[in-house]
Amino acid sequence: MSAILTVARTTFRESVRNRTLLAIGLLALAFVASALLLAELALDQRFRVIVDWGTLCVSAFGVGLAILLGVNQVHKEVRRKTLYVVLSRPIARWQYVAGKYLGLSLTLLAEAGALSAALLLLLAADGHAIPSSLGYALMLSLFEMLLVAGFAVFFASFSSPYLSGLFSLGTFVIGRSLPTLSQLIDRVEWPALKAALKGALAILPDLSRFNLSTQAVHDLPIPAEAVWLPLAYGSVYLLLLLVLSAWIFSRRDLT
Amino acid sequence: MNPHPAISIQDLSKTFRLGLLRRRHVALQGLSLEVQPGEIFGFIGPNGAGKTTTIKILVGLLQPDAGQASIFGVDARDHRARARLSYLPEMPDFYDYLRPAEFLMHCGRLSGIPAGSIKARTPEILARVGLDPGERRPLRKFSKGMLQRIGIAQTLLADPDLFIFDEPMSGLDPIGRRWVKDLILELGRAGKTVFFSSHVLAEAEAVCTRVAFLNRGRVIGQGMLSDLLQNHRAPTEILLQGVAARTDPELSRLSRIEPSGPDTLLLIEPGRDPGPALSRISAAAYRILSMQQRHATLEEVFLRALDGEKKTDRSEAAP
């Protein structure tokens, strides 16, 4: 456990001290704050505009950061050989993958947490009460980022940075569109193709379950299962991804 | 007394697949060697000989295709084998934003050392490698030489039984190289095993107790340094004043003639009697400035081993 926490702490430190990430974080904060400007155009819909734009910014920057960090963290360590002094010590490779992912998650939670806090402060400053639906929406959005980061680490364990980034982004886009794609596949007439496409969709994560922004914007009630089911589903998915990543990474030659 | 060798390598082979066409590149072919506890072992070979590949297999970064490698009797693929070793990669690079003390804490914790102990030892270790114990700059602001020093500091922290250094002197200035040489000798005196690769033979000669020569993934010679140097005698060198002897046909037949600044150097192969050459020098009244019979350098021994390998290859290739 100590090795995992050590790798996680160093990953977190390296990330939060990185000036590029700091700049991205500040840009994201500026985007969230720009919700106030947009709200000026919305007349009596200020709350909806701030929440809609704010949650979009939190999710977009969070997912982008998850892919960027997830893909880069491992590749950078291999390319620059910083990994060598880690893996030449008595730690197993799965511990390294677990530590790396934990550090990455802490970084994402810090950045996305700060953005979410900024959004809540903005709403409060604009004189709105904070609905619980927004809290749930932000929580699931953060969890979605962790899942996307898991995909990025998984793809990075066996492919190049560009391909890993592309695969991760593709998974996010398809995962978010899964219900629509499922309906489209229902219209396919060839049974073999239909079964193959259905099979492919079954493997991919249904990220639409993590998107509660509509409920938050309209302050609609959110049933408990709409929160815990995605959390449970995502946790199992994430665990599988990390086990697979560790297995692949432990067989990899670090040339 | 440890019953196992510090390093044992048996018939190690490794092939890489390179490029889009997955071209085969044989890095190691049936490499075997043993390093006993307390030895300072030089792993010598030209660039691309397979030194780094062997080291990476020893420290668990690469998996061999065939053969076995073990550290103090534990299979090198098992992460527990690395509990008794420290490794310095070639031209090391470390985390950009960590400070030296943070980096040592990171490495020490991964080696299983308690945080309190690392904190207490950090100033002493930093001072030992010539860095300011109060240094607060992040590692990205360190020069190449300073990175090498912090790299060595992280190997000293766990006080392991085996040190594996990959080209520890590359990229260092003469003072840095001297410091690394002194450190290796100091570790040897403390009873540690040091296994290091190098293609700079003069430096290896200054510190090793035993060496292995590697070329194209194979060991082409190994032994105690003192034996190798004594068994391979260098040519007898006679330095003659001026250039007159350079065109002497009889001397050309008896020795190899090389210019040496304004003078002329005669090299008489080991085992050949220098008498006839000396008689000719006397008859021609050339003036002898110096004459010496020295031991071969490690570089000469290595080059002869390479020549021997080439001859073997040619004779094997001949129909």
Interface residues (C-beta under 8 A of the other chain):
Chain A: S2 A3 T6 V7 R9 T10 R13 E14 R17 N18 R80 K81 T82 Y84 V85 V86 L87 S88 R89 P90 I91 A92 R93 R251 D253 L254 T255
Chain B: F16 K56 V59 G60 L61 L62 Q63 H79 R80 A81 R82 A83 L85 S86 Y87 P89 M91 P92 D93 F94 Y95 D96 Y97 L98 E102 H106 C107 R109 L110 S111 G112 P138 G151 Q154
